[in-house]
Amino acid sequence: GQLAEMAQYDDPIHLSPDGTQAAVAIFDSRVGTPDIWVLDLKRNLRTRFTTDTAADNNPLWSPDGKKIVFSSTRRGRVVLFIKSVGGSQPEELFYSGAGDNFANAWSPDGKHVLSAQLITGGGWDVLAIPVDGGKPLQVMRTSTGFGASFSPNGRWVVYDSNDSGQRDAFVIPFRGSGRKWQVSTAGGFGPRWMGKHIYYFNERAIMRSEVSEQDSTISIGNEETLFVVNELVDFDASSDETKL
């Protein structure tokens, strides 16, 4: 079903941990930039979350649903801000590293935010930024910057990359070195790991593959087509895997 009213939505879209709300970026034609909005999925209402005239987008929920981290150009380049969902306090600067930064995922334990940082000359560094401060950890370097997320237990990172010539979804360990597993076979954009499945989009349909882990290795099952869709901008899956 359709949520809220028609608007010029920017990607990505992220469901809250309890599945009752969604954080989105909507383009404001009056100022020519997007702002963050929160959609109430039960009441089919939307509430403006940021009001700065700079471009605010790429919202991401904390695991407890109490905060949202987002990207903004209000410092002259793209940096990360954080803001409480329920309070009246203004947003605070979260991370300002070299290059433009875009939040991808929050670790299930709430300790790290995965952020893709644009490298001069092309490509992206995916960093794990400690929420309580400290030096960011470089997780990997990839050709794409908007498709990484954690496994439910935080031990693995699933991401998309076109390093091999086709943009597919892969899994690597979050910490330490190790091999990578290819998830998709014919394209895999914006993968999300929910429960026992990894969901992704291949420009023709929303797909999912079953995934299981044992000790330090994982096993990827066959692909399953969920919905055939055209011109999809972005998607998200609820943690209980009941809705997309």
CORUR-V175387 format. One record per backbone hydrogen bond with DSSP energy under -1.0 kcal/mol. NH is the residue of the N-H (numbers start at 1). CO is the residue of the C=O. Records with the same first field share a line. If there is no record, write none. Layout:
NH->CO  CO
This chain:
9->7
10->25
14->23
16->21
19->16
22->39
23->14
24->37
26->35
27->8
28->33
32->28
35->26
37->24
38->47
39->22
40->45
41->20
44->40
45->40
47->38
49->36
50->36
56->34
57->71
60->69
62->67
65->62
68->83
69->60
70->81
71->57
72->79
73->55
76->73
79->72
80->95
81->70
82->92
83->68
85->66
92->82
94->80
95->80
101->78
102->116
104->114
105->114
107->112
110->107
113->129
114->105
115->127
116->102
117->125
118->100
119->123
122->119
124->142
125->117
126->140
127->115
128->137
129->113
131->111
133->130
137->128
139->126
140->126
142->124
149->158
151->156
154->151
157->172
158->149
159->170
161->168
165->162
168->161  166
170->159
171->181
172->157
174->155
181->171
183->169
188->167
189->201
192->199
194->197
197->194
198->209
199->192
200->207
201->189
202->205
206->227
207->200
208->224
209->198
211->196
212->219
214->217
217->214
219->212
221->210
224->208
226->206
227->206
229->204
238->243
241->238
